[in-house]
Amino acid sequence: MNIAVVHEWLVTYAGSERVCEQMLLRYPQADLFSLVDFLPDELRFFIQHRSVTTSFLQRLPAARRHFRAYLPLMPLAVEQFDLSRYDLVLSSSHAVAKGVLTRPDQLHLSYVHTPIRYAWDMQQQYLQGSGLSRGVRAIAAQTILHYLRLWDLATANRVDHFMANSQFVARRIWKTYRRRATVIYPPVAVDRFRPAAQRDEFYLTVARFVPYKRVDLIVQAFTQLGLPLVVIGDGAERSHLQAIAGANVTFLGHQPETVLVDHLQRCKAFVYAAEEDFGITLVEAQAAGAPVITYGRGGATETVIPGKTGLFFPEQQVNSLIEVIQQMELGRYDFSVDDLRHNAERFSPDRFQQELSRLIDRQWASFCRGDAIQ
């Protein structure tokens, strides 16, 4: 079998890249396609230092720093990939990768991290957070997103079978494309954590400082409570967050993996306020022995067991979060490190490989028999 793996862009090593990594480990003979490839040398390990076929976006002005500004050209760019010699195409998609062109005698399986959130259910948050809620630039942005939605919907028919990273995303795929999806939870490197039963007294949050992550909610809650909070991350909202934070809140900025792992293994609890499609960091926290306090919607409801591995707050409001933190402080819950670790191990890379392989083998056998694809 000639196999192609299609990824959106290669610039970092995060959740979608870990899925791409596992696809390449499963099929080391596969060729890799990406709209752009700006991976630094120290991160090229996860693609096994292989060569990457990129699109014309790679050569456009300022693409290295501002490739996302070329969003209107991405549908055209992904359609330029010549995949005609491949039998199986695997796409890892959260924007346009699923839109590659394939023939009827090629099998295209797409692992969808989410339909394009800033074009669908998060359009208003995206426009407001980018300062595009009014004026001529806002009209231009809304027009682009309108046509992106039309393209995204039309290209759903180019996929033979969808995979989703959570039941939450599978429901979004159905809502958006009216297509069923098989849920295969993404791989989480749980083995790199060594959880300790004895925990320090500080709480921890890790996130990019962008509006939808709601780090401001966490900072305000802990400032009111006066409890120690460590914040790891960086982004455009950093100055605002520091301005509203009390002396009990410590900002560490962006930190290397070793520092992140160390803090997850020592914190009293991990706090998170965003509605995530899956939420890899929530699973990492549990693997490190840290109970999770998180917003009770989205992928978190599939990875956190309330009362056993964490607690949910029902509303993205400061008072709602404060009430749950106070319950934690009163000692009403006894979280076992063994329970936390056991729950996290449900999302290991080995499990991902097994489920991915079974699905691909099943779909390929059905495709070769000429059965109708579901």
C-alpha positions as CSV (number, residue, x, y, z in Angstrom):
1,M,0.0,0.0,0.0
2,N,1.2,3.5,-0.9
3,I,0.2,5.8,2.0
4,A,0.1,9.5,2.4
5,V,-0.3,11.4,5.7
6,V,-1.7,15.0,5.4
7,H,-1.3,17.4,8.2
8,E,-2.3,21.1,8.4
9,W,1.0,22.8,9.4
10,L,4.2,21.8,11.1
11,V,5.4,24.5,13.4
12,T,5.2,22.9,16.9
13,Y,4.6,19.7,18.8
14,A,1.2,19.7,20.4
15,G,-2.0,17.6,20.4
16,S,-2.7,17.2,16.7
17,E,1.0,16.6,16.0
18,R,1.0,13.7,18.5
19,V,-1.7,12.1,16.4
20,C,0.3,12.7,13.2
21,E,3.3,11.2,15.0
22,Q,1.4,8.0,15.8
23,M,0.2,7.7,12.2
24,L,3.8,8.0,11.0
25,L,4.9,5.4,13.5
26,R,2.2,3.0,12.4
27,Y,3.1,3.5,8.7
28,P,6.8,4.4,8.6
29,Q,6.7,4.1,4.8
30,A,4.1,6.9,4.5
31,D,4.9,10.2,2.7
32,L,4.1,13.4,4.7
33,F,2.3,16.4,3.3
34,S,1.8,19.7,5.1
35,L,0.8,23.2,4.0
36,V,3.9,24.6,5.7
37,D,6.9,23.1,7.5
38,F,8.7,25.4,9.9
39,L,9.6,22.8,12.5
40,P,12.8,23.7,14.3
41,D,15.5,21.0,14.3
42,E,14.9,20.0,17.9
43,L,11.2,19.1,17.1
44,R,11.7,17.1,13.9
45,F,12.1,13.9,15.9
46,F,8.3,13.3,15.9
47,I,8.2,13.1,12.1
48,Q,11.3,10.9,12.2
49,H,13.3,13.7,10.5
50,R,11.6,12.8,7.2
51,S,11.2,15.2,4.2
52,V,7.9,17.0,3.9
53,T,6.0,18.0,0.8
54,T,4.7,21.5,1.4
55,S,2.4,23.8,-0.5
56,F,3.0,27.2,-2.2
57,L,2.2,28.9,1.2
58,Q,5.7,27.9,2.3
59,R,7.2,30.4,-0.1
60,L,4.9,33.3,0.5
61,P,6.2,36.5,2.2
62,A,6.4,36.3,6.0
63,A,4.9,32.8,6.0
64,R,7.2,31.6,8.8
65,R,5.7,34.0,11.3
66,H,2.3,34.8,9.8
67,F,1.2,31.7,7.9
68,R,-2.2,31.8,9.6
69,A,-2.8,35.1,7.8
70,Y,-3.0,33.1,4.6
71,L,-6.1,31.3,5.8
72,P,-8.2,32.4,2.8
73,L,-5.6,30.6,0.5
74,M,-5.5,27.4,2.5
75,P,-8.4,25.6,0.8
76,L,-6.7,26.2,-2.6
77,A,-3.3,25.2,-1.2
78,V,-4.4,21.9,0.2
79,E,-6.1,21.0,-3.1
80,Q,-2.9,21.4,-5.0
81,F,-1.3,18.3,-3.3
82,D,-0.9,15.5,-5.9
83,L,-2.0,12.4,-4.1
84,S,-2.8,10.4,-7.2
85,R,-0.3,7.6,-6.6
86,Y,-1.5,6.7,-3.1
87,D,-3.9,3.9,-2.1
88,L,-4.6,5.2,1.4
89,V,-4.7,8.8,2.5
90,L,-4.8,9.7,6.2
91,S,-5.5,13.3,7.1
92,S,-5.1,14.9,10.5
93,S,-7.4,17.8,10.3
94,H,-8.6,20.8,12.4
95,A,-8.9,23.2,9.5
96,V,-8.4,22.2,5.9
97,A,-6.4,18.9,5.7
98,K,-9.6,16.8,5.2
99,G,-10.2,18.8,1.9
100,V,-7.4,17.1,-0.1
101,L,-8.5,15.7,-3.5
102,T,-8.7,11.9,-3.9
103,R,-10.2,9.6,-6.5
104,P,-12.9,7.0,-6.0
105,D,-10.3,4.2,-6.0
106,Q,-8.4,5.8,-3.1
107,L,-9.5,5.4,0.6
108,H,-9.4,8.7,2.6
109,L,-9.7,8.4,6.3
110,S,-9.7,11.7,8.3
111,Y,-8.9,12.1,12.0
112,V,-10.8,15.3,12.8
113,H,-9.7,17.2,15.9
114,T,-12.6,19.6,15.3
115,P,-14.4,21.1,12.4
116,I,-13.0,24.6,11.9
117,R,-14.0,26.2,15.2
118,Y,-13.4,29.8,14.2
119,A,-15.6,29.3,11.2
120,W,-18.4,27.5,13.0
121,D,-19.4,27.6,16.6
122,M,-16.6,29.9,17.8
123,Q,-16.9,32.5,15.1
124,Q,-18.1,35.3,17.4
125,Q,-15.4,34.7,20.0
126,Y,-12.8,34.6,17.3
127,L,-13.9,37.8,15.7
128,Q,-14.2,39.6,19.0
129,G,-10.8,38.3,20.2
130,S,-9.2,39.5,17.0
131,G,-10.7,42.9,17.2
132,L,-12.9,42.2,14.1
133,S,-16.4,42.7,15.6
134,R,-17.2,45.8,13.6
135,G,-16.1,47.9,10.6
136,V,-14.9,47.1,7.1
137,R,-12.3,44.6,8.3
138,A,-15.0,42.8,10.2
139,I,-17.2,42.5,7.1
140,A,-14.2,41.2,5.2
141,A,-13.4,38.6,7.9
142,Q,-17.0,37.5,8.1
143,T,-17.2,37.1,4.3
144,I,-14.0,34.9,4.3
145,L,-15.4,32.7,7.1
146,H,-18.7,32.4,5.2
147,Y,-17.0,31.0,2.2
148,L,-14.7,28.9,4.3
149,R,-17.8,27.3,5.8
150,L,-19.2,26.5,2.4
151,W,-15.9,24.9,1.3
152,D,-15.6,23.0,4.6
153,L,-19.1,21.6,4.2
154,A,-18.6,20.6,0.6
155,T,-15.3,18.8,1.2
156,A,-16.9,16.6,3.9
157,N,-17.9,14.4,1.0
158,R,-14.2,13.8,0.1
159,V,-13.7,11.8,3.3
160,D,-14.7,8.1,3.2
161,H,-14.7,7.7,7.0
162,F,-14.3,10.2,9.9
163,M,-12.5,9.6,13.2
164,A,-13.0,12.0,16.1
165,N,-10.9,12.8,19.1
166,S,-13.9,12.7,21.5
167,Q,-17.7,12.1,21.6
168,F,-18.0,15.9,21.9
169,V,-16.3,16.4,18.6
170,A,-18.2,13.5,17.0
171,R,-21.4,15.3,17.8
172,R,-19.9,18.5,16.3
173,I,-19.0,16.5,13.1
174,W,-22.6,15.3,12.9
175,K,-24.0,18.7,13.5
176,T,-21.7,20.3,10.9
177,Y,-21.4,17.6,8.2
178,R,-24.2,15.1,9.0
179,R,-21.6,12.3,9.0
180,R,-20.9,9.7,11.7
181,A,-17.5,9.4,13.2
182,T,-15.6,6.7,15.1
183,V,-14.2,8.1,18.4
184,I,-10.5,7.3,18.9
185,Y,-9.2,9.3,21.9
186,P,-5.8,11.0,21.1
187,P,-2.5,9.6,22.5
188,V,-1.2,11.0,25.8
189,A,2.3,10.2,26.9
190,V,1.3,9.2,30.4
191,D,4.5,7.2,31.1
192,R,6.7,10.3,31.4
193,F,5.0,11.2,34.7
194,R,5.9,9.8,38.1
195,P,3.0,10.8,40.4
196,A,3.7,11.4,44.1
197,A,1.1,10.9,46.8
198,Q,2.5,13.8,48.8
199,R,1.4,17.0,47.1
200,D,2.5,20.6,47.6
201,E,0.0,23.3,48.5
202,F,0.0,25.3,45.2
203,Y,-2.6,25.0,42.5
204,L,-1.5,25.0,38.8
205,T,-2.9,26.1,35.5
206,V,-1.2,25.7,32.1
207,A,-2.6,27.4,29.0
208,R,-2.1,29.8,26.1
209,F,-3.1,33.3,27.1
210,V,-5.9,33.7,24.6
211,P,-9.5,34.7,25.4
212,Y,-11.3,31.4,25.0
213,K,-8.9,29.6,27.4
214,R,-10.4,31.8,30.2
215,V,-7.2,32.1,32.2
216,D,-8.7,35.4,33.5
217,L,-11.4,33.5,35.3
218,I,-8.9,31.4,37.1
219,V,-6.7,34.3,38.1
220,Q,-9.6,36.3,39.4
221,A,-10.9,33.4,41.5
222,F,-7.6,32.7,43.1
223,T,-6.9,36.4,43.7
224,Q,-10.2,36.6,45.6
225,L,-9.4,33.4,47.6
226,G,-5.8,34.3,48.3
227,L,-4.7,30.7,47.6
228,P,-1.3,30.1,45.9
229,L,-1.6,29.7,42.1
230,V,1.2,29.0,39.6
231,V,0.5,30.0,36.0
232,I,2.5,28.5,33.2
233,G,2.0,29.8,29.7
234,D,2.2,33.0,27.6
235,G,0.3,34.9,25.1
236,A,-1.3,38.2,24.1
237,E,-3.3,38.5,27.4
238,R,-0.3,38.3,29.7
239,S,-0.1,42.0,30.7
240,H,-3.9,42.0,31.4
241,L,-3.7,38.9,33.5
242,Q,-0.8,40.2,35.5
243,A,-2.6,43.4,36.1
244,I,-5.7,41.7,37.7
245,A,-3.6,39.1,39.6
246,G,-2.9,39.3,43.4
247,A,0.4,38.6,45.0
248,N,-0.6,35.0,45.5
249,V,-0.5,34.4,41.7
250,T,2.9,33.5,40.2
251,F,3.5,33.7,36.5
252,L,6.3,31.5,35.2
253,G,5.8,32.3,31.5
254,H,6.5,29.6,28.9
255,Q,8.5,26.7,30.4
256,P,10.3,23.6,29.0
257,E,8.8,20.2,29.3
258,T,10.8,19.3,32.4
259,V,9.5,22.2,34.4
260,L,5.9,21.5,33.4
261,V,6.2,17.8,34.3
262,D,7.7,18.7,37.7
263,H,4.9,21.1,38.5
264,L,2.2,18.7,37.5
265,Q,3.7,16.0,39.7
266,R,3.8,18.4,42.8
267,C,0.7,20.6,42.5
268,K,-2.3,20.2,44.8
269,A,-4.7,20.3,41.9
270,F,-4.7,21.3,38.2
271,V,-7.2,24.0,37.3
272,Y,-8.6,24.6,33.8
273,A,-11.5,26.8,32.6
274,A,-11.8,26.4,28.8
275,E,-14.2,24.2,26.9
276,E,-11.9,21.8,25.1
277,D,-12.5,19.4,22.3
278,F,-10.5,16.8,24.3
279,G,-8.0,18.4,26.6
280,I,-4.7,16.5,26.7
281,T,-3.4,18.6,29.6
282,L,-6.3,17.4,31.8
283,V,-5.2,13.8,31.2
284,E,-1.5,14.6,31.7
285,A,-2.4,16.2,35.1
286,Q,-4.2,13.0,36.2
287,A,-1.2,10.9,35.0
288,A,0.9,13.1,37.2
289,G,-1.3,12.4,40.2
290,A,-3.0,15.8,40.2
291,P,-6.8,16.0,40.6
292,V,-8.5,18.3,38.1
293,I,-10.8,21.2,38.6
294,T,-12.3,22.1,35.3
295,Y,-15.3,23.5,33.4
296,G,-17.8,20.7,33.1
297,R,-18.4,20.8,29.4
298,G,-16.7,19.5,26.3
299,G,-14.1,16.8,26.2
300,A,-13.4,17.1,29.9
301,T,-16.6,15.2,30.7
302,E,-15.1,12.2,28.9
303,T,-11.7,12.3,30.6
304,V,-12.4,13.3,34.2
305,I,-14.5,11.3,36.6
306,P,-16.2,13.7,39.0
307,G,-15.5,13.0,42.6
308,K,-12.9,10.4,41.8
309,T,-10.3,12.1,39.6
310,G,-11.5,15.7,39.6
311,L,-14.4,18.2,40.1
312,F,-16.5,20.2,37.6
313,F,-17.7,23.7,38.0
314,P,-20.9,24.2,36.0
315,E,-20.5,27.8,34.7
316,Q,-17.7,29.8,33.3
317,Q,-18.1,32.3,36.1
318,V,-15.7,33.3,38.9
319,N,-18.2,32.4,41.7
320,S,-18.8,29.0,40.2
321,L,-15.1,28.2,40.2
322,I,-14.6,29.6,43.7
323,E,-17.4,27.3,45.1
324,V,-15.6,24.2,43.8
325,I,-12.2,25.3,45.0
326,Q,-13.6,25.9,48.5
327,Q,-15.0,22.3,48.5
328,M,-11.5,21.1,47.6
329,E,-10.0,23.2,50.5
330,L,-12.6,21.8,52.9
331,G,-11.2,18.3,52.2
332,R,-14.6,16.9,51.2
333,Y,-12.9,14.7,48.5
334,D,-10.1,12.2,48.8
335,F,-8.4,11.7,45.5
336,S,-6.3,8.6,45.1
337,V,-3.1,8.8,43.0
338,D,-3.7,5.3,41.9
339,D,-7.2,6.2,40.6
340,L,-5.9,9.2,38.8
341,R,-3.1,7.3,37.2
342,H,-5.4,4.4,36.2
343,N,-7.9,6.7,34.6
344,A,-5.1,8.5,32.6
345,E,-3.8,5.2,31.3
346,R,-7.0,4.8,29.3
347,F,-5.5,7.3,26.8
348,S,-2.0,5.8,26.3
349,P,-0.3,5.8,22.9
350,D,-0.4,2.0,22.8
351,R,-4.2,2.1,23.1
352,F,-4.3,4.7,20.4
353,Q,-2.2,2.6,18.0
354,Q,-4.4,-0.5,18.6
355,E,-7.6,1.3,18.0
356,L,-6.3,3.2,14.9
357,S,-4.9,0.0,13.4
358,R,-8.1,-1.9,13.9
359,L,-10.2,0.9,12.3
360,I,-7.8,1.3,9.3
361,D,-7.7,-2.5,8.7
362,R,-11.4,-2.8,8.9
363,Q,-12.0,0.1,6.6
364,W,-9.4,-1.1,4.1
365,A,-10.9,-4.6,4.0
366,S,-14.4,-3.1,3.5
367,F,-13.0,-0.8,0.8
368,C,-11.3,-3.6,-1.1
369,R,-14.5,-5.7,-1.0
370,G,-16.4,-2.8,-2.6
371,D,-18.7,-2.4,0.4
372,A,-20.5,0.9,1.0
373,I,-18.4,3.1,3.2
374,Q,-20.1,4.2,6.4
